[in-house]
Amino acid sequence: MARKYSKGAQKKVKKAMEERKKGTLRSGPGGKGGKVKSRKQAIAIGLSQARAAGKKVPKKARKTKKKKKS
């Protein structure tokens, strides 16, 4: 089943992608992490901003712990 993202979340991701293309998107708190060059990182930043703004975004995928065989 496909994930459902709100229109507002899509706009945030689009804006982040445009900023990355221009070279103005920066990572980290206050933009102190440097320029973002990765497409995946730009998408992650856009989704993070959408979550912070209260837009409808599916929950982050969780890693599952593997059980050790004893």
C-alpha positions, 0 to 999 in steps of 0.5 A: 500500500502506498504511503499517504502524504498531505499536500502541505508535506509535498510542498515542503519537500518540493521547496527543500528540493528547489533550495538544494538545486539552488545551493541554499539548503543547509543541514543541521541546527541553524544551517551550521552543518553545511550545504546539502548536496544529497537528494535523499537528505533534501527529501528528509529535511523537507519531511522533517520540516513538514512533521514540525509544521504538523502536516500529515506525514507517515511515521519514520520507519523503525529498525527491528532488533534481531534476536540472538540464537542461544 
